[in-house]
Amino acid sequence: MPKNSKVVKRELDDEVIESVKDLLSNEDSSDDAFKKSELMVDDQEEKDVDVEEGSDVEDERPAWNSKLQYILAQVGFSVGLGNVWRFPYLCQKNGGGAYLVPYLILLLIIGIPLFFLELAVGQRIRRGSIGVWNYISPKLGGIGFASCVVCFFVALYYNVIIGWSLFYFSQSFQHPLPWDQCPLVKNASHTFVEPECEKSSATTYYWYREALNISSSLSESGGLNWKMTICLLAAWVMVCLAMIKGIQSSGKIMYFSSLFPYVVLLCFLIRGLLLNGSVDGIRHMFTPKLEIMLEPKVWREAATQVFFALGLGFGGVIAFSSYNKRDNNCHFDAVLVSFINFFTSVLATLVVFAVLGFKANIINEKCVIQNSEKILKLLKMGNLSQDMIPHHINFSSITAEDYNLVYDIIQKVKEEEFDSLGLKSCQIEDELDKAVQGTGLAFIAFTEAMTHFPASPFWSVMFFLMLVNLGLGSMFGTIEGIITPIVDTFKVRKEILTVICCLVAFFIGLIFVQRSGNYFVTMFDDYSATLPLLIVVILENVAVIRIYGIDKFMEDLKDMLGFSPSQYYYYMWKYVSPFVLTCLLVASIVQMGLSPPGYNAWIEDTAMEEFHSYPTWAMIVCISLMVLALLPVPIVFMVRRCNLIDDSSGSLASVSYKRGRIIKEPVNLEGDNTSLIHGKSPSEVPSPNFGKNIYRKQTGSPTLDTAPNGRYGIGYLMADMPDMPESDL
């Protein structure tokens, strides 16, 4: 049926009414309200509007100001803290440069196809995650709710990390930096270095004691850390102000929050390459260890990183793309954003290991000096013979190569007594092999390296401002994944919902700014998202490919893009991606079962981390996080399957989704058989738009914000006629 010429049909007393004249002649005389109504014909200029697009004359969906703004929003959401502190760690741990091979393969197999799929359904249906899956099948509406729950869980602790970055940012305007040296403790007789700091390091002490003031276990709350509470409040205020007007406000901020991290990374890379030892770090980073690449664990971790790097399953990708025009080339967007994400990870890896190479070089120099002094003492005491030492060695200005030469000679000559001498091998590779990730990289290793930079406060300010921007870009997408589906579904005001969401999240987030809060962050990071998101994305794939239909979806893409997508995506979506995702889910469950559930607690007396198992109540919390995230899927399925909710009650017309067909039923009409149609709230999909919209205005009724689509009055009924073809997605 051609666009803008769809016939409006209505079934009343078993007759099909096809004209306004017939409609008036068949008025029910017993319905006084209907008799008092007057027919109004709204002669509007016909617009090229599809029902499926979810657009409507009176309430048009917001749109991006430009394509650049949209791309920056998607890049800001997908490029986050994980690109800076997770990818370099995995690259180092899993074979250096060889790790890029499985990562790229999996990016092509599951990353780009699934990212393209989410972009396409969001753009075509123009709804958030709840509306999209309701549209395809009401029984699958729980997928969207599950995405919202996971987004909320992640937002709770992700904004805490932004709060930590804000704290370090605020402390960076000092010279020297407050984590540069261990603090001194004074008593009545003398001054000495803080023992906890002396046993660890200045940056480690500052992180655990000054910043977090961490307790020794999860069960020991220790009360609120007020410094971090204020920083968390500031982080939520920033998010709320940026998101309160939706993409109109957050879209403009994206120009800064998405581009600024690249400026900082490039500055750090240039500065890092000029530092002594940076080349050693980069060479170590990209030296391929091909034997490690063949291990299954490497592929599992690469697949997990691809999955989370692109933000699949969160709903943010769908929400952002739903504000696009219908004919936007989302295939180009999917490929572009995916590779920007990948190259950002590589750039961050170069920066991290250039800086860590510099740090390792400094530590190695200290090691050489300390052990050279030990050798001189052993020579004076006669434990070592001067004949062992090559004549060209000068201990007052010894190099790392000369020290390792002396070390090897002593080890061979004093083979039996060597361990008692207490000498250490000072190899820069040993330092670079000490893999660090997450907070250990950002707040300990990187901060320590920056203390050795010239103008260290400037670089510290830039680094933590970059972390704040990376975090905010991801938070905007995460919150959009919560707000957009709820606004689309329940038609609440976005401003009010945003404020309420941020307030609730802040108060729940207070558990993360206790002295034991860091342990709760670890718990939520490990258990709240991984398995639920994998299941959500598997269900998304099944919903589009099996329930909606892969052939129909490919036709929709051709209609949207103006060209047929490659058959590569057909086979990826239908066969390869579901298989790989299922394998990843099984591997993640096995890994979770084999790894003892626990956390690393900081012990003040030993100034070291110690592994603790979760207590029983914490295990219940971990399991509850996963169950709560997935619970909406079976609940919504059973509610729809068993028709437990009577959608026809109330004063609003209800809407039923039926494979791309919109059915609107007027409520409270006696003798009408429309009660047989099980519907949904009209807020989820607007009514069709016609060149001449016909509706009835009730005389004597209170004035409502009635649109020609009949949202609050008598709506249209598109009967399930055999001659009416199904609309596109």
Secondary structure, 3 states (H helix, E strand, C coil): CCCCCCCCCEEECCEEECCHHHHHHCCCCCCHHHHCCEEEEEECCCCCCCCCCCCCCCCCCCCCCCHHHHHHHHHHHHCCHHHHHCHHHHHHHCCHHHHHHHHHHHHHHHHHHHHHHHHHHHHHHCCCHHHHHHHHCHHHHHHHHHHHHHHHHHHHHHHHHHHHHHHHHHCCCCCCCCCCCCCEEECCCCEEECHHHHHCCHHHHHHHHHHCCCCCCCCCCCCECHHHHHHHHHHHHHHHHHHCCCHHHHHHHHHHHHHHHHHHHHHHHHHHHCCCCHHHHHHHHHCCCHHHHCCHHHHHHHHHHHHHHCCCCCCHHHHHHCCCCCCCCHHHHHHHHHHHHHHHHHHHHHHHHHHHHHHHHHHHHHHHHHHHHHHHHHHHHCCCCHHHCCCCCCHHHCCHHHHHHHHHHHHHHCCCCHHHHCCCCCCHHHHHCCCCCHHHHHHHHHHHHHCCCCCHHHHHHHHHHHHHHHHHHHHHHHHHHHHHHHHHHHCCCHHHHHHHHHHHHHHHHHHHHECCHHHHHHHHHHHCCHHHHHHHHHHHHHHHHHHHHHHHHHHHHHHHHCCCCCHHHHHHHHHHHHHHHHHHHHHHHHHHHHCCCEEEEEECCCCEEEEEECCHHHHHHHHHHHHHHHCHHHHHHHHHHHCCCCCCCCCCCEEEEECCEEEEECCCCCCCHHHHCCCECHHHCCCCCCCEEEEEECCCCCCCCCCCCCCCCCCCCCCCCCCCCCCCC
